[in-house]
Amino acid sequence: MDQTIAFLGGDARMRLLAQMMAAEGYDVCSWELTGAPKPLALCDALKADIIVLPLPAEKNGYLSGTELTMESLLRSLRREHRIFAGNVGNDASTLAQSLGLTITDYFASEELSVRNAIPTAEGAIEAAMKHTSVTLHGTPCLVLGFGRIGKVLAHDLSALGAKVSVSARKRSDLAWIDTVPHQVLDEALLAELPPDCLLIELASASGFDMDAVETLRLSYLKAGGLPGRVAPETAARAIKKTLCRLIKEEA
């Protein structure tokens, strides 16, 4: 554990993750991460051997939680850096490759995706309770997709007494929720929903025809990044297990 790890940007998950790694004996520093160990100026943080970026790594072209563009950050990194990031976008991956940088996407790990499903499902249920005026018990609920998140969500809703239905295309491709998003409900299907139906979006891109959602005046809630908001400690522990394994394997 003689290598220094710099945590750059992010939310409560990354702050807790940095604290947990420091407690494990890793030499940790941070930048733009309030409450994280050993805050430094960016130029000093980039002297670390290992760079850990948030989940997701970027939002609207900026490093998550900061006002630094992802392009500027990548151009500041060195080829010898060991870089770990969560849910890296295509543009960032392409630029990194052109710069000779190697980024390991820790969110691509199956183990982390599975662990991430639990707080995501619980966060979706919390959102449903908060934004409706009825109990989930006895309420019809449709889960679109039966991948990792869909399985946990359907089980948890059923345990609360909801009338749960699950929709998926085929058993060999039952992962609309936690893989590449598809537009699942078009205007014709949305028109079949009751007017008081609440649509909760868990995917990174919409699975609903948003023009139709607006036209039909359906209630819509974008609920991405739930683990970091509803259970940051659990989410941080999940990332830590994967990150520690990756660091050791790539040493």
Number of C-alpha atoms within 10 A of each C-alpha: 9 8 11 17 25 28 29 30 26 24 20 20 24 29 24 22 24 29 19 19 18 17 11 11 10 16 18 23 25 28 22 21 23 14 14 23 21 17 19 16 11 15 10 13 22 24 15 19 16 20 22 24 25 23 24 19 24 24 14 8 15 16 24 22 17 17 11 15 15 22 15 11 14 16 12 12 18 16 12 11 16 20 22 22 21 20 16 21 14 9 12 17 17 11 15 19 12 10 14 12 20 17 20 21 21 26 20 13 15 12 14 19 17 15 18 24 22 21 23 26 24 20 23 22 17 13 16 18 13 10 13 13 8 11 12 18 14 13 14 13 18 15 18 21 23 23 20 22 26 25 18 19 24 22 14 17 23 17 12 14 14 19 16 18 12 13 14 18 13 10 9 7 12 19 22 24 23 20 14 10 16 14 12 17 17 15 15 10 12 20 15 8 13 9 12 10 14 16 18 21 18 23 18 15 14 16 19 21 16 17 11 17 18 11 10 14 11 19 15 16 15 14 16 17 16 21 23 22 16 16 18 20 19 19 26 22 18 19 25 21 12 16 23 12 12 16 14 9 8 8 6
